[in-house]
């Protein structure tokens, strides 16, 4: 047996070892990238959760304001109806005042 086949086999094994190291480094790089993407996804989810919470709070404030506005409109409508009901009485009182003034003059 000559040293040449052993030497050749040793060189092939060294090349395989170097390739495996390279692949291992590439795999670690991919793992790091995936972890980075995972962190960004988690951050994005947190921001979405915060945005959703602000939207819900805003909707609650809007619903409360609309409810208050509806109550105010109802009160105003009632007041206007009451004023409409007294208008004939006010007009009659004004006529009576004019009549009384004319008698006193």
Secondary structure as UniProt FT lines:
FT   HELIX           3..104
//
